[in-house]
Amino acid sequence: MGIIGTAFVGTNQVFGAIPFLPSDITGIQEWWNSSNGISLAGSNVNTWTGQINSTILTTNSAGNGLLYNATDSDVNNKPSLENDGSTYASLRNTTVLSDFTPTQNRSQFYIFRPNTGNVGYSMIGGQTSTGAAASEMSANISAPGADDTLGCYWFSGGSKPSSTSTLNKTYCLIVTYSNVGTAEYYIIDEDGTTSTSSVTGLAANDLNPFTLEIGGYNNGLLYNGLITEFGFVNGIMSASDIADLQQYTLNTYV
């Protein structure tokens, strides 16, 4: 078992602007990147370590890790983590969101590529210590039925911003949540098409402790697709950070 990817500062001088990375986002709490911090058990991911605070995600209780693709042509030959939707496979951590409270402004982002077929349903999920769905921090990425559309469901009340995005494309989804109960969704696809929408009236849940799962959630509705990056941010992401992350997605994975 080895660690894939390292972080270092090169010795060669670089001219021009320093490229944006998600680690540059103001208030970034944690960021997982498929190019770094991954250990394998065979061809599956055993652990995935965050690049900000070294938060470690491990194989779920069923012992099923996500498939690791070292070079994936669907995401510009970058690495990816994959679930084919047939097995409860995920990575999890029980305390990653312990710093978040129901009254705190916060954001989350995902870079992923959903497939057609029995499509996802839950790409990311979580529960509080009482077993309640973690409304405020989990976007349920889904495409119910065979309509080949991308829906972003907020757990609280099952709210869904309107979307007609086609599957088998790479997306960057950004969700900001304000302490007044409003979620803003920002989506860009690999063609550069953007959409925004919002949901209001979200209820607060106790998020401490919080069980996070990425790649699948054990609710019988399993994600089918690729994941390359995701992260959590303390505070509402700024317009410039949102634009930079969207451009970063296009530059890196398209």
Accessible surface in RSA format (square Angstrom, percent):
REM  Atomic radii and reference values for relative SASA: ProtOr
REM  Chains: A
REM  Algorithm: Lee & Richards
REM  Probe-radius: 1.40
REM  Slices: 20
REM RES _ NUM      All-atoms   Total-Side   Main-Chain    Non-polar    All polar
REM                ABS   REL    ABS   REL    ABS   REL    ABS   REL    ABS   REL
RES MET A   1   167.69  86.8  78.97  52.3  88.72 211.2  65.29  55.5 102.40 135.7
RES GLY A   2    45.17  55.7   0.00   N/A  45.17  55.7  35.77  98.2   9.40  21.1
RES ILE A   3   117.43  66.8  87.77  65.4  29.66  71.5  87.80  63.2  29.63  80.4
RES ILE A   4    53.71  30.6  50.01  37.3   3.70   8.9  53.71  38.7   0.00   0.0
RES GLY A   5    30.24  37.3   0.00   N/A  30.24  37.3  16.00  43.9  14.24  31.9
RES THR A   6   104.74  74.5  84.16  85.3  20.58  49.1  72.55  97.5  32.19  48.7
RES ALA A   7    89.73  82.5  53.74  82.9  35.99  81.9  59.76  84.2  29.96  79.4
RES PHE A   8   165.34  82.7 127.39  78.9  37.95  98.7 137.87  83.6  27.47  78.6
RES VAL A   9   142.52  93.8 117.98 106.8  24.54  59.1 121.10 105.2  21.42  58.1
RES GLY A  10    48.64  60.0   0.00   N/A  48.64  60.0  24.97  68.5  23.67  53.0
RES THR A  11   141.33 100.5 103.16 104.6  38.17  91.0  84.65 113.7  56.68  85.7
RES ASN A  12   129.73  89.5 115.73 111.8  14.00  33.7  30.29  72.9  99.44  96.1
RES GLN A  13   141.07  78.9 110.73  80.9  30.34  72.2  43.42  92.4  97.64  74.1
RES VAL A  14   113.81  74.9  85.99  77.8  27.82  67.0  89.45  77.7  24.35  66.0
RES PHE A  15   165.98  83.0 141.24  87.5  24.74  64.4 144.09  87.4  21.89  62.6
RES GLY A  16    67.14  82.8   0.00   N/A  67.14  82.8  40.57 111.3  26.57  59.5
RES ALA A  17    98.14  90.2  64.91 100.2  33.23  75.6  75.81 106.8  22.33  59.1
RES ILE A  18   156.21  88.9 134.02  99.8  22.18  53.5 134.09  96.6  22.11  60.0
RES PRO A  19    98.62  71.9  84.23  76.8  14.39  52.3  95.72  79.0   2.90  18.0
RES PHE A  20    42.22  21.1  28.18  17.5  14.04  36.5  31.41  19.0  10.80  30.9
RES LEU A  21    82.12  45.7  82.12  58.8   0.00   0.0  82.12  57.7   0.00   0.0
RES PRO A  22     0.00   0.0   0.00   0.0   0.00   0.0   0.00   0.0   0.00   0.0
RES SER A  23    42.72  36.1  26.45  35.3  16.27  37.5  16.21  34.5  26.50  37.1
RES ASP A  24    83.44  58.4  57.87  57.6  25.57  60.5  24.64  58.0  58.80  58.6
RES ILE A  25     3.37   1.9   0.00   0.0   3.37   8.1   0.00   0.0   3.37   9.2
RES THR A  26   111.68  79.4  99.69 101.1  11.99  28.6  76.06 102.2  35.63  53.9
RES GLY A  27    33.72  41.6   0.00   N/A  33.72  41.6  23.76  65.2   9.96  22.3
RES ILE A  28    29.21  16.6  14.21  10.6  15.00  36.1  14.21  10.2  15.00  40.7
RES GLN A  29    13.29   7.4  10.39   7.6   2.90   6.9  10.88  23.2   2.41   1.8
RES GLU A  30     0.35   0.2   0.35   0.3   0.00   0.0   0.35   0.7   0.00   0.0
RES TRP A  31    14.24   5.7  14.24   6.9   0.00   0.0  14.24   7.6   0.00   0.0
RES TRP A  32     0.00   0.0   0.00   0.0   0.00   0.0   0.00   0.0   0.00   0.0
RES ASN A  33    12.48   8.6  12.48  12.1   0.00   0.0   0.00   0.0  12.48  12.1
RES SER A  34     0.10   0.1   0.10   0.1   0.00   0.0   0.00   0.0   0.10   0.1
RES SER A  35    40.92  34.6  33.13  44.2   7.79  17.9  22.06  47.0  18.87  26.4
RES ASN A  36    26.29  18.1  26.25  25.4   0.05   0.1   1.82   4.4  24.48  23.7
RES GLY A  37     8.73  10.8   0.00   N/A   8.73  10.8   7.66  21.0   1.08   2.4
RES ILE A  38     0.07   0.0   0.07   0.1   0.00   0.0   0.07   0.1   0.00   0.0
RES SER A  39     3.54   3.0   3.54   4.7   0.00   0.0   2.58   5.5   0.96   1.3
RES LEU A  40    42.02  23.4  38.69  27.7   3.33   8.4  38.69  27.2   3.33   9.0
RES ALA A  41    56.02  51.5  39.17  60.4  16.85  38.3  47.01  66.2   9.00  23.9
RES GLY A  42    72.36  89.2   0.00   N/A  72.36  89.2  45.58 125.1  26.78  60.0
RES SER A  43    71.10  60.1  59.17  79.0  11.93  27.5  41.14  87.6  29.96  42.0
RES ASN A  44    56.73  39.1  56.73  54.8   0.00   0.0   4.34  10.4  52.39  50.6
RES VAL A  45     1.15   0.8   0.00   0.0   1.15   2.8   0.00   0.0   1.15   3.1
RES ASN A  46    41.07  28.3  40.20  38.9   0.87   2.1   0.56   1.3  40.51  39.2
RES THR A  47    27.77  19.7  27.77  28.2   0.00   0.0  20.79  27.9   6.98  10.5
RES TRP A  48     0.00   0.0   0.00   0.0   0.00   0.0   0.00   0.0   0.00   0.0
RES THR A  49    31.37  22.3  31.37  31.8   0.00   0.0  21.93  29.5   9.44  14.3
RES GLY A  50     2.82   3.5   0.00   N/A   2.82   3.5   0.00   0.0   2.82   6.3
RES GLN A  51    57.42  32.1  26.18  19.1  31.24  74.4  11.27  24.0  46.15  35.0
RES ILE A  52    56.33  32.1  27.77  20.7  28.57  68.8  29.90  21.5  26.44  71.7
RES ASN A  53    95.89  66.1  70.76  68.4  25.13  60.5  23.59  56.8  72.30  69.9
RES SER A  54    74.56  63.0  64.48  86.1  10.08  23.2  27.16  57.8  47.40  66.4
RES THR A  55    25.93  18.4  19.10  19.4   6.82  16.3  12.26  16.5  13.67  20.7
RES ILE A  56    81.91  46.6  77.24  57.5   4.67  11.3  77.24  55.6   4.67  12.7
RES LEU A  57     0.00   0.0   0.00   0.0   0.00   0.0   0.00   0.0   0.00   0.0
RES THR A  58    60.41  43.0  60.41  61.2   0.00   0.0  41.22  55.4  19.19  29.0
RES THR A  59    33.13  23.6  20.52  20.8  12.62  30.1  17.37  23.3  15.76  23.8
RES ASN A  60     5.02   3.5   0.00   0.0   5.02  12.1   0.00   0.0   5.02   4.9
RES SER A  61    99.38  84.0  55.36  73.9  44.02 101.4  49.67 105.8  49.71  69.6
RES ALA A  62    58.05  53.4  22.39  34.6  35.66  81.1  34.81  49.0  23.24  61.6
RES GLY A  63    55.69  68.7   0.00   N/A  55.69  68.7  27.97  76.7  27.72  62.1
RES ASN A  64    48.18  33.2  45.09  43.6   3.08   7.4   7.21  17.3  40.97  39.6
RES GLY A  65     9.68  11.9   0.00   N/A   9.68  11.9   0.56   1.5   9.12  20.4
RES LEU A  66     0.60   0.3   0.24   0.2   0.36   0.9   0.60   0.4   0.00   0.0
RES LEU A  67    70.17  39.1  67.84  48.5   2.33   5.8  67.84  47.6   2.33   6.3
RES TYR A  68    21.58  10.1   8.58   4.9  13.00  33.8   6.22   4.7  15.35  18.9
RES ASN A  69    29.89  20.6  25.12  24.3   4.77  11.5  10.91  26.3  18.97  18.3
RES ALA A  70    67.00  61.6  53.33  82.3  13.67  31.1  53.34  75.1  13.66  36.2
RES THR A  71    95.37  67.8  70.26  71.2  25.11  59.9  42.64  57.3  52.73  79.7
RES ASP A  72    15.64  11.0  12.45  12.4   3.18   7.5   5.32  12.5  10.32  10.3
RES SER A  73    95.93  81.1  70.52  94.1  25.40  58.5  40.69  86.7  55.23  77.4
RES ASP A  74    72.90  51.1  62.14  61.8  10.76  25.4   4.34  10.2  68.56  68.4
RES VAL A  75     0.41   0.3   0.41   0.4   0.00   0.0   0.41   0.4   0.00   0.0
RES ASN A  76    58.96  40.7  44.66  43.2  14.30  34.4   8.16  19.6  50.80  49.1
RES ASN A  77    92.37  63.7  79.12  76.5  13.25  31.9  16.07  38.7  76.30  73.7
RES LYS A  78    66.98  32.7  66.92  41.1   0.06   0.1  46.48  41.8  20.49  21.8
RES PRO A  79    19.22  14.0  19.22  17.5   0.00   0.0  19.22  15.9   0.00   0.0
RES SER A  80     0.00   0.0   0.00   0.0   0.00   0.0   0.00   0.0   0.00   0.0
RES LEU A  81     0.13   0.1   0.00   0.0   0.13   0.3   0.00   0.0   0.13   0.3
RES GLU A  82    43.37  24.9  40.14  30.4   3.23   7.7   3.20   6.2  40.17  32.8
RES ASN A  83     6.20   4.3   2.26   2.2   3.95   9.5   3.31   8.0   2.89   2.8
RES ASP A  84    87.81  61.5  73.33  73.0  14.48  34.2  32.28  76.0  55.53  55.4
RES GLY A  85     7.14   8.8   0.00   N/A   7.14   8.8   1.24   3.4   5.90  13.2
RES SER A  86    88.14  74.5  49.80  66.5  38.34  88.3  49.28 104.9  38.86  54.4
RES THR A  87    63.19  44.9  59.33  60.2   3.86   9.2  38.87  52.2  24.31  36.8
RES TYR A  88    33.18  15.5  28.96  16.5   4.22  11.0  25.83  19.4   7.35   9.1
RES ALA A  89     8.26   7.6   8.26  12.7   0.00   0.0   8.26  11.6   0.00   0.0
RES SER A  90     0.00   0.0   0.00   0.0   0.00   0.0   0.00   0.0   0.00   0.0
RES LEU A  91     0.00   0.0   0.00   0.0   0.00   0.0   0.00   0.0   0.00   0.0
RES ARG A  92    59.89  25.1  59.14  30.1   0.76   1.8  15.13  20.7  44.76  27.1
RES ASN A  93    27.10  18.7  22.46  21.7   4.63  11.2   4.63  11.2  22.46  21.7
RES THR A  94    76.35  54.3  74.39  75.4   1.97   4.7  52.39  70.4  23.97  36.2
RES THR A  95    79.03  56.2  74.45  75.5   4.57  10.9  49.36  66.3  29.67  44.8
RES VAL A  96    12.80   8.4   1.00   0.9  11.80  28.4   5.46   4.7   7.34  19.9
RES LEU A  97     0.06   0.0   0.06   0.0   0.00   0.0   0.06   0.0   0.00   0.0
RES SER A  98    42.50  35.9  33.81  45.1   8.69  20.0  13.39  28.5  29.11  40.8
RES ASP A  99    94.31  66.1  77.49  77.1  16.82  39.8  18.97  44.6  75.34  75.1
RES PHE A 100     0.65   0.3   0.00   0.0   0.65   1.7   0.00   0.0   0.65   1.9
RES THR A 101    64.44  45.8  63.95  64.8   0.50   1.2  56.77  76.3   7.67  11.6
RES PRO A 102    38.60  28.1  34.75  31.7   3.85  14.0  34.75  28.7   3.85  23.9
RES THR A 103   102.79  73.1  95.12  96.4   7.67  18.3  72.45  97.3  30.33  45.9
RES GLN A 104    48.61  27.2  43.15  31.5   5.47  13.0  26.61  56.6  22.01  16.7
RES ASN A 105    54.59  37.6  50.82  49.1   3.76   9.1   5.80  14.0  48.79  47.2
RES ARG A 106     0.05   0.0   0.00   0.0   0.05   0.1   0.00   0.0   0.05   0.0
RES SER A 107     1.28   1.1   0.00   0.0   1.28   2.9   1.28   2.7   0.00   0.0
RES GLN A 108     1.77   1.0   1.77   1.3   0.00   0.0   0.91   1.9   0.86   0.7
RES PHE A 109     0.00   0.0   0.00   0.0   0.00   0.0   0.00   0.0   0.00   0.0
RES TYR A 110     0.21   0.1   0.21   0.1   0.00   0.0   0.21   0.2   0.00   0.0
RES ILE A 111     0.02   0.0   0.02   0.0   0.00   0.0   0.02   0.0   0.00   0.0
RES PHE A 112     0.54   0.3   0.00   0.0   0.54   1.4   0.54   0.3   0.00   0.0
RES ARG A 113    30.05  12.6  29.98  15.3   0.07   0.2   0.10   0.1  29.95  18.2
RES PRO A 114     1.53   1.1   1.53   1.4   0.00   0.0   1.53   1.3   0.00   0.0
RES ASN A 115    33.59  23.2  33.59  32.5   0.00   0.0  11.51  27.7  22.07  21.3
RES THR A 116    56.18  40.0  48.66  49.3   7.52  17.9  21.53  28.9  34.65  52.4
RES GLY A 117    54.46  67.2   0.00   N/A  54.46  67.2  39.97 109.7  14.49  32.5
RES ASN A 118    90.54  62.4  76.01  73.5  14.52  35.0  39.34  94.7  51.20  49.5
RES VAL A 119     5.28   3.5   4.29   3.9   1.00   2.4   4.29   3.7   1.00   2.7
RES GLY A 120     0.29   0.4   0.00   N/A   0.29   0.4   0.29   0.8   0.00   0.0
RES TYR A 121    46.07  21.5  46.07  26.2   0.00   0.0  17.95  13.5  28.12  34.7
RES SER A 122     0.02   0.0   0.02   0.0   0.00   0.0   0.00   0.0   0.02   0.0
RES MET A 123     0.02   0.0   0.02   0.0   0.00   0.0   0.02   0.0   0.00   0.0
RES ILE A 124     0.00   0.0   0.00   0.0   0.00   0.0   0.00   0.0   0.00   0.0
RES GLY A 125     0.00   0.0   0.00   N/A   0.00   0.0   0.00   0.0   0.00   0.0
RES GLY A 126     0.59   0.7   0.00   N/A   0.59   0.7   0.40   1.1   0.19   0.4
RES GLN A 127    78.89  44.1  78.70  57.5   0.19   0.5   5.57  11.9  73.31  55.6
RES THR A 128     8.86   6.3   1.88   1.9   6.98  16.6   1.90   2.6   6.96  10.5
RES SER A 129    73.66  62.2  31.85  42.5  41.81  96.3  31.80  67.7  41.87  58.7
RES THR A 130   115.66  82.3  76.46  77.5  39.20  93.4  76.63 102.9  39.03  59.0
RES GLY A 131    39.99  49.3   0.00   N/A  39.99  49.3  22.31  61.2  17.69  39.6
RES ALA A 132    44.34  40.8  33.81  52.2  10.54  24.0  43.85  61.7   0.50   1.3
RES ALA A 133    47.76  43.9  38.24  59.0   9.52  21.7  39.31  55.4   8.45  22.4
RES ALA A 134     0.00   0.0   0.00   0.0   0.00   0.0   0.00   0.0   0.00   0.0
RES SER A 135     8.36   7.1   8.36  11.2   0.00   0.0   0.00   0.0   8.36  11.7
RES GLU A 136     0.11   0.1   0.00   0.0   0.11   0.3   0.00   0.0   0.11   0.1
RES MET A 137     1.81   0.9   1.38   0.9   0.43   1.0   0.12   0.1   1.69   2.2
RES SER A 138     0.13   0.1   0.13   0.2   0.00   0.0   0.00   0.0   0.13   0.2
RES ALA A 139     0.00   0.0   0.00   0.0   0.00   0.0   0.00   0.0   0.00   0.0
RES ASN A 140    22.12  15.3  22.12  21.4   0.00   0.0   0.09   0.2  22.03  21.3
RES ILE A 141     1.93   1.1   1.65   1.2   0.28   0.7   1.65   1.2   0.28   0.8
RES SER A 142     7.61   6.4   5.90   7.9   1.72   4.0   6.47  13.8   1.14   1.6
RES ALA A 143     1.46   1.3   0.82   1.3   0.64   1.4   0.82   1.2   0.64   1.7
RES PRO A 144    53.06  38.7  49.52  45.1   3.54  12.9  49.78  41.1   3.27  20.3
RES GLY A 145    55.37  68.3   0.00   N/A  55.37  68.3  41.69 114.4  13.68  30.6
RES ALA A 146    98.85  90.9  67.18 103.7  31.68  72.1  72.02 101.4  26.84  71.1
RES ASP A 147    81.52  57.1  56.85  56.6  24.67  58.3  42.34  99.7  39.18  39.1
RES ASP A 148    62.54  43.8  57.36  57.1   5.18  12.3  12.94  30.4  49.60  49.5
RES THR A 149    29.63  21.1  29.63  30.0   0.00   0.0  25.26  33.9   4.37   6.6
RES LEU A 150     0.90   0.5   0.83   0.6   0.06   0.2   0.85   0.6   0.05   0.1
RES GLY A 151     0.13   0.2   0.00   N/A   0.13   0.2   0.07   0.2   0.06   0.1
RES CYS A 152     1.26   1.0   1.04   1.2   0.23   0.5   0.43   1.1   0.83   0.9
RES TYR A 153    53.47  25.0  53.47  30.4   0.00   0.0  36.23  27.2  17.24  21.2
RES TRP A 154     0.65   0.3   0.65   0.3   0.00   0.0   0.65   0.3   0.00   0.0
RES PHE A 155    42.52  21.3  21.85  13.5  20.67  53.8  24.74  15.0  17.78  50.9
RES SER A 156    19.31  16.3  11.03  14.7   8.27  19.1   5.81  12.4  13.49  18.9
RES GLY A 157    82.45 101.7   0.00   N/A  82.45 101.7  43.95 120.6  38.50  86.2
RES GLY A 158    40.93  50.5   0.00   N/A  40.93  50.5  24.92  68.4  16.01  35.8
RES SER A 159    32.11  27.1  23.27  31.1   8.83  20.3  13.92  29.6  18.18  25.5
RES LYS A 160    80.63  39.3  51.74  31.7  28.89  68.8  27.40  24.7  53.23  56.7
RES PRO A 161     7.99   5.8   2.35   2.1   5.64  20.5   7.70   6.4   0.29   1.8
RES SER A 162    96.45  81.5  77.66 103.6  18.79  43.3  52.37 111.5  44.07  61.7
RES SER A 163    17.78  15.0   1.63   2.2  16.16  37.2   8.91  19.0   8.88  12.4
RES THR A 164   124.25  88.4 103.20 104.6  21.05  50.2  69.82  93.8  54.43  82.3
RES SER A 165    21.76  18.4  12.73  17.0   9.02  20.8   8.72  18.6  13.04  18.3
RES THR A 166    75.21  53.5  71.65  72.6   3.56   8.5  40.90  54.9  34.31  51.9
RES LEU A 167     4.26   2.4   1.10   0.8   3.15   7.9   1.10   0.8   3.15   8.5
RES ASN A 168    65.82  45.4  58.52  56.5   7.30  17.6  20.57  49.5  45.25  43.7
RES LYS A 169    46.09  22.5  46.09  28.3   0.00   0.0  23.49  21.1  22.60  24.1
RES THR A 170     1.29   0.9   0.78   0.8   0.51   1.2   0.43   0.6   0.86   1.3
RES TYR A 171     0.16   0.1   0.16   0.1   0.00   0.0   0.13   0.1   0.03   0.0
RES CYS A 172     0.10   0.1   0.01   0.0   0.09   0.2   0.00   0.0   0.10   0.1
RES LEU A 173     0.00   0.0   0.00   0.0   0.00   0.0   0.00   0.0   0.00   0.0
RES ILE A 174     0.00   0.0   0.00   0.0   0.00   0.0   0.00   0.0   0.00   0.0
RES VAL A 175     1.20   0.8   0.44   0.4   0.76   1.8   0.44   0.4   0.76   2.1
RES THR A 176     3.14   2.2   2.97   3.0   0.17   0.4   0.30   0.4   2.84   4.3
RES TYR A 177     6.22   2.9   6.14   3.5   0.09   0.2   2.01   1.5   4.21   5.2
RES SER A 178    23.93  20.2  23.53  31.4   0.40   0.9  23.17  49.3   0.75   1.1
RES ASN A 179    79.01  54.5  52.23  50.5  26.78  64.5   4.70  11.3  74.31  71.8
RES VAL A 180   122.02  80.3  87.87  79.5  34.15  82.3  97.28  84.5  24.74  67.1
RES GLY A 181     4.86   6.0   0.00   N/A   4.86   6.0   4.50  12.3   0.37   0.8
RES THR A 182    30.31  21.6  29.09  29.5   1.22   2.9  16.79  22.6  13.52  20.4
RES ALA A 183     0.00   0.0   0.00   0.0   0.00   0.0   0.00   0.0   0.00   0.0
RES GLU A 184    60.92  35.0  60.92  46.1   0.00   0.0  20.16  39.0  40.76  33.3
RES TYR A 185     0.36   0.2   0.05   0.0   0.31   0.8   0.05   0.0   0.31   0.4
RES TYR A 186    54.63  25.5  54.57  31.0   0.07   0.2  25.56  19.2  29.08  35.8
RES ILE A 187     8.12   4.6   7.86   5.9   0.25   0.6   7.86   5.7   0.25   0.7
RES ILE A 188    10.32   5.9   9.83   7.3   0.49   1.2   9.83   7.1   0.49   1.3
RES ASP A 189    13.12   9.2  12.19  12.1   0.93   2.2   2.31   5.4  10.80  10.8
RES GLU A 190    47.50  27.3  37.82  28.6   9.68  23.0   3.60   7.0  43.90  35.8
RES ASP A 191    95.48  66.9  58.58  58.3  36.90  87.2  27.81  65.5  67.66  67.5
RES GLY A 192    33.75  41.6   0.00   N/A  33.75  41.6  13.19  36.2  20.57  46.1
RES THR A 193    88.04  62.6  77.68  78.8  10.35  24.7  60.13  80.8  27.91  42.2
RES THR A 194    77.79  55.3  55.18  55.9  22.60  53.9  22.60  30.4  55.18  83.4
RES SER A 195    47.99  40.6  39.18  52.3   8.81  20.3  43.03  91.6   4.96   6.9
RES THR A 196    94.34  67.1  66.94  67.9  27.40  65.3  35.98  48.3  58.36  88.2
RES SER A 197    28.44  24.0  15.85  21.2  12.59  29.0  24.66  52.5   3.78   5.3
RES SER A 198    59.35  50.1  34.94  46.6  24.41  56.2   3.14   6.7  56.21  78.7
RES VAL A 199    17.35  11.4  12.77  11.6   4.58  11.0  17.35  15.1   0.00   0.0
RES THR A 200    99.15  70.5  79.90  81.0  19.25  45.9  46.70  62.7  52.46  79.3
RES GLY A 201    71.63  88.3   0.00   N/A  71.63  88.3  38.91 106.8  32.73  73.3
RES LEU A 202    15.13   8.4   2.32   1.7  12.82  32.2   2.61   1.8  12.52  33.7
RES ALA A 203    61.07  56.2  52.13  80.5   8.94  20.3  60.81  85.6   0.26   0.7
RES ALA A 204    61.64  56.7  33.99  52.5  27.65  62.9  34.10  48.0  27.54  72.9
RES ASN A 205    35.07  24.2  31.08  30.0   3.99   9.6   4.66  11.2  30.41  29.4
RES ASP A 206    80.26  56.2  70.27  69.9   9.99  23.6  34.03  80.1  46.22  46.1
RES LEU A 207     0.55   0.3   0.00   0.0   0.55   1.4   0.00   0.0   0.55   1.5
RES ASN A 208    82.29  56.8  69.96  67.6  12.33  29.7  12.38  29.8  69.91  67.6
RES PRO A 209    62.78  45.8  62.06  56.6   0.73   2.6  62.37  51.5   0.42   2.6
RES PHE A 210     0.94   0.5   0.22   0.1   0.72   1.9   0.56   0.3   0.38   1.1
RES THR A 211    31.08  22.1  31.02  31.5   0.05   0.1   7.83  10.5  23.24  35.1
RES LEU A 212     0.42   0.2   0.42   0.3   0.00   0.0   0.42   0.3   0.00   0.0
RES GLU A 213     7.23   4.1   7.23   5.5   0.00   0.0   0.15   0.3   7.08   5.8
RES ILE A 214     0.00   0.0   0.00   0.0   0.00   0.0   0.00   0.0   0.00   0.0
RES GLY A 215     0.00   0.0   0.00   N/A   0.00   0.0   0.00   0.0   0.00   0.0
RES GLY A 216     0.00   0.0   0.00   N/A   0.00   0.0   0.00   0.0   0.00   0.0
RES TYR A 217    27.23  12.7  27.23  15.5   0.00   0.0  22.70  17.1   4.53   5.6
RES ASN A 218   100.90  69.6  76.09  73.5  24.81  59.7   9.07  21.8  91.83  88.8
RES ASN A 219    65.84  45.4  33.06  31.9  32.78  78.9  34.37  82.7  31.47  30.4
RES GLY A 220    65.20  80.4   0.00   N/A  65.20  80.4  37.44 102.8  27.76  62.2
RES LEU A 221    80.83  45.0  80.70  57.7   0.13   0.3  80.83  56.8   0.00   0.0
RES LEU A 222    23.92  13.3  22.39  16.0   1.53   3.8  22.39  15.7   1.53   4.1
RES TYR A 223     1.08   0.5   1.08   0.6   0.00   0.0   1.08   0.8   0.00   0.0
RES ASN A 224    17.00  11.7  17.00  16.4   0.00   0.0   0.00   0.0  17.00  16.4
RES GLY A 225     0.26   0.3   0.00   N/A   0.26   0.3   0.00   0.0   0.26   0.6
RES LEU A 226     5.65   3.1   5.65   4.0   0.00   0.0   5.65   4.0   0.00   0.0
RES ILE A 227     1.82   1.0   1.82   1.4   0.00   0.0   1.82   1.3   0.00   0.0
RES THR A 228     0.48   0.3   0.48   0.5   0.00   0.0   0.48   0.6   0.00   0.0
RES GLU A 229     0.52   0.3   0.52   0.4   0.00   0.0   0.00   0.0   0.52   0.4
RES PHE A 230     0.00   0.0   0.00   0.0   0.00   0.0   0.00   0.0   0.00   0.0
RES GLY A 231     0.00   0.0   0.00   N/A   0.00   0.0   0.00   0.0   0.00   0.0
RES PHE A 232     0.15   0.1   0.15   0.1   0.00   0.0   0.15   0.1   0.00   0.0
RES VAL A 233     0.71   0.5   0.71   0.6   0.00   0.0   0.71   0.6   0.00   0.0
RES ASN A 234    56.32  38.8  46.15  44.6  10.17  24.5  18.96  45.6  37.36  36.1
RES GLY A 235    23.63  29.1   0.00   N/A  23.63  29.1  22.32  61.3   1.30   2.9
RES ILE A 236    81.86  46.6  56.34  42.0  25.52  61.5  56.37  40.6  25.49  69.2
RES MET A 237     7.40   3.8   0.00   0.0   7.40  17.6   1.75   1.5   5.65   7.5
RES SER A 238    52.49  44.4  40.99  54.7  11.50  26.5  47.54 101.2   4.95   6.9
RES ALA A 239    85.92  79.0  70.01 108.0  15.91  36.2  73.89 104.1  12.04  31.9
RES SER A 240    73.54  62.1  63.70  85.0   9.84  22.7  50.72 108.0  22.83  32.0
RES ASP A 241    14.07   9.9  14.07  14.0   0.00   0.0   0.20   0.5  13.87  13.8
RES ILE A 242    15.09   8.6  15.09  11.2   0.00   0.0  15.09  10.9   0.00   0.0
RES ALA A 243    55.18  50.7  48.82  75.3   6.36  14.5  50.72  71.4   4.46  11.8
RES ASP A 244    61.34  43.0  58.35  58.1   2.98   7.1   2.80   6.6  58.53  58.4
RES LEU A 245     0.00   0.0   0.00   0.0   0.00   0.0   0.00   0.0   0.00   0.0
RES GLN A 246    24.95  13.9  24.95  18.2   0.00   0.0   2.96   6.3  21.99  16.7
RES GLN A 247    93.45  52.3  92.11  67.3   1.34   3.2  39.21  83.5  54.24  41.1
RES TYR A 248    21.56  10.1  17.84  10.2   3.72   9.7  15.43  11.6   6.13   7.6
RES THR A 249     1.99   1.4   1.99   2.0   0.00   0.0   1.99   2.7   0.00   0.0
RES LEU A 250    37.41  20.8  32.11  23.0   5.30  13.3  32.34  22.7   5.07  13.7
RES ASN A 251   102.90  71.0  74.19  71.7  28.71  69.1  28.74  69.2  74.17  71.7
RES THR A 252    26.24  18.7  22.10  22.4   4.14   9.9  18.42  24.7   7.81  11.8
RES TYR A 253     5.76   2.7   2.65   1.5   3.11   8.1   0.19   0.1   5.57   6.9
RES VAL A 254    84.42  55.6  42.85  38.8  41.58 100.2  63.41  55.1  21.01  57.0
END  Absolute sums over single chains surface
CHAIN  1 A    10442.1       7627.1       2815.0       5720.8       4721.3
END  Absolute sums over all chains
TOTAL         10442.1       7627.1       2815.0       5720.8       4721.3
